[in-house]
């Protein structure tokens, strides 16, 4: 068993060797990719039991759709079933405490949360994929779910895009061409990613931990609040450099292998509100929750309980969507609070924009939005809010208030 991360020698060797094995399109390419993916899962498994459970979890959606994929009415039950299993395997502590459930397994499965999103996408899109003639074979499915480039921290893949990219036009064979500029850009991106993760974010992480650990030593509210803000500042930048650095590594490395991975960041800390932030930060997650949580829930609210109450339905849907997204990020109450604050921020930003348009009118509102002072203030406020709410990710902030 190895501890799989971007800093491990195993992963470094993998991204160096993979381009030599995968940049040539042939009938064996998908089998070679599967062998690499299985190797990663096997190497990262703590025991045979963990490996077996991982295989069962990964294969479950494929088997469900293989035998009952034509029964659309069963899809909600299939998804509910794999979500329940996910909650148990991911060890959601507050759920275990609430329901008094025993924890049988001591390990956590690598990439479990990203498996879940891909499995739901596969189930939801199965019928249309089949009608469009997409390959739905076991090897293609496993390569989609287990893709080692995006296994640890995304970006989130879609089955249709993965297959289109992997096979190209479907008729191409031989070496996948790459220009000198593309080669240098991909290598440069991998190197920059490693610098972000293991130099810049490592320094920021140590400073964030220093200020968080010292919070208990400050007497008085103002001193503690000031120290908390400094901690939030360093933690916020740590999250950006660590996560975007990882994405740089895997996007560049996959590019060397002739594979494309979606961009996941677009200067998120330049956003003027929380809505825009989530269109720039973890972009693939925002798109996924929009398609599979927000849109279906919003349509349901408009069709039954909240007919014609568009703004109310939109706000409720946004709040619920980001609460769920927050809980997906982690298994403790801190992540519940994280989801609550993100949902609140999204709702407030949506209401403010809607009401402002109504109060100012189209022309005045446009001038307001393009005002340099307004833009600067909005960016500072948004970034400050994100800094404070991001403190709930990775740190037991709730313990500061509960004393536990």
Secondary structure, DSSP 8 states (H G I E B T S, - for coil): ----STTSHHHHHHHHHHHHHHSEESTTHHHHHHHHHHHHHHHH-SSHHHHHHHHHHHHHHHHHHHHHTT-GGGHHHHHHHHHHHHHHHTT-HHHHHHHT---------TTHHHHHHHHHHHHHHHHHHHHTT----HHHHHHHHH-TTSTTT-----HHHHHHHHHTTSS--EE----HHHHHHHHHHHHHHHHIIIIIHHHHHHHHHHHHHTGGG--SHHHHHHHHHHHHHHHHHHHHHHHHHHHHHHHHHHHHTT------BS-GGG-SSHHHHHHHBSHHHHHHHIIIIIHHHHHHHHHTTTTT-HHHHHHHHHHHHHHHHHHHH-SSHHHHHHHHHHHHHHHHHHHHHHHHHHHHHHHHHHHHHH-HHHHHHHHHHHHHHHHHHGGGSSS-THHHHH--
